[in-house]
């Protein structure tokens, strides 16, 4: 997707404060953090949302969760706790249509659902 902001970050066209990168995924600090620790984790392959997941392309999800745990440990929030969030579609709060996961922590998070 040529106009996808996350694809541009992956290509290096837009700078980011990287936390982790490998051949499949990229993790970086969110530019508008909702918690003291707020990292966005994305697959390098463009998939618009969870609605586009298939048996063939969903393997990166377990990799994201394993990596999120490693990042949480590196950032010192593994013991106190953290949240991993994926928003799907406009009504689900998705604003960038490239599937992504938010790793949030560093404070007691609200437990109420909207």
C-alpha positions in Angstrom: 0.0 0.0 0.0 1.7 3.2 -1.2 -0.2 5.5 1.1 0.0 3.3 4.3 1.9 5.1 7.0 3.1 1.9 8.5 4.4 0.6 5.2 6.3 3.9 4.9 7.8 3.3 8.3 8.8 -0.2 7.3 10.5 1.2 4.2 12.3 3.8 6.2 10.5 6.7 4.5 9.1 7.9 7.8 11.4 7.8 10.8 10.4 5.8 13.9 12.0 5.1 17.3 12.5 1.4 16.8 12.4 -1.0 19.7 12.7 -4.3 17.7 13.0 -5.4 14.1 13.5 -8.7 12.3 12.5 -10.1 8.9 8.8 -10.4 9.7 7.9 -7.6 12.2 8.8 -4.1 13.4 8.1 -2.6 16.8 8.5 1.1 17.6 7.4 3.7 20.2 3.9 5.2 19.5 4.1 8.9 18.7 1.0 9.6 20.8 1.4 7.3 23.8 -1.6 6.3 25.8 0.6 4.9 28.6 4.2 5.5 29.9 5.2 2.5 27.7 3.4 2.3 24.4 4.9 0.3 21.6 3.3 -0.5 18.2 4.1 -3.9 16.7 3.4 -4.5 13.0 4.0 -7.2 10.5 6.1 -6.1 7.6 3.6 -7.6 5.2 0.6 -5.3 4.6 -2.6 -6.9 6.0 -5.3 -4.3 6.5 -7.0 -5.7 9.6 -7.8 -8.8 11.6 -10.6 -9.4 9.1 -7.9 -10.3 6.4 -6.3 -13.0 8.5 -6.2 -16.4 7.0 -4.5 -19.7 7.9 -1.8 -18.9 5.5 -0.9 -15.4 6.7 -1.7 -15.6 10.5 1.6 -17.1 11.6 3.1 -13.7 12.5 0.6 -13.3 15.3 2.3 -15.8 17.6 5.6 -14.2 16.7 4.2 -10.8 17.7 3.0 -12.1 21.1 6.3 -13.8 21.8 8.2 -10.7 20.8 5.9 -8.5 22.9 6.7 -10.5 26.0 10.5 -10.0 25.2 10.0 -6.2 24.7 7.9 -6.0 27.9 10.8 -7.6 29.8 13.4 -5.3 28.1 11.3 -2.2 29.0 10.8 -3.4 32.6 7.0 -3.8 32.5 6.8 -7.6 32.5 6.6 -8.0 36.3 4.0 -5.2 36.8 1.9 -6.2 33.8 1.0 -4.9 30.4 -1.8 -5.1 27.8 -1.6 -6.1 24.1 -4.4 -4.5 22.0 -5.5 -4.9 18.4 -8.3 -2.7 17.1 -10.3 -4.0 14.1 -12.3 -1.6 11.8 -13.4 1.9 12.4 -16.0 1.1 15.1 -13.3 -1.0 16.8 -11.0 2.0 17.0 -8.7 1.2 14.2 -7.2 4.4 12.7 -4.4 2.9 10.6 -5.5 0.2 8.3 -2.4 -2.0 8.5 -2.9 -4.6 11.2 -1.0 -3.7 14.4 -0.8 -4.4 18.1 -0.3 -1.9 20.9 1.9 -3.0 23.9 0.8 -0.8 26.8 2.2 -0.6 30.3 4.0 1.3 32.9 0.9 2.2 34.9 -2.2 0.6 36.2 -4.4 0.4 33.1 -8.2 1.1 33.1 -10.1 -2.2 33.2 -13.4 -0.9 32.0 -14.5 -1.7 28.5 -16.1 1.1 26.4 
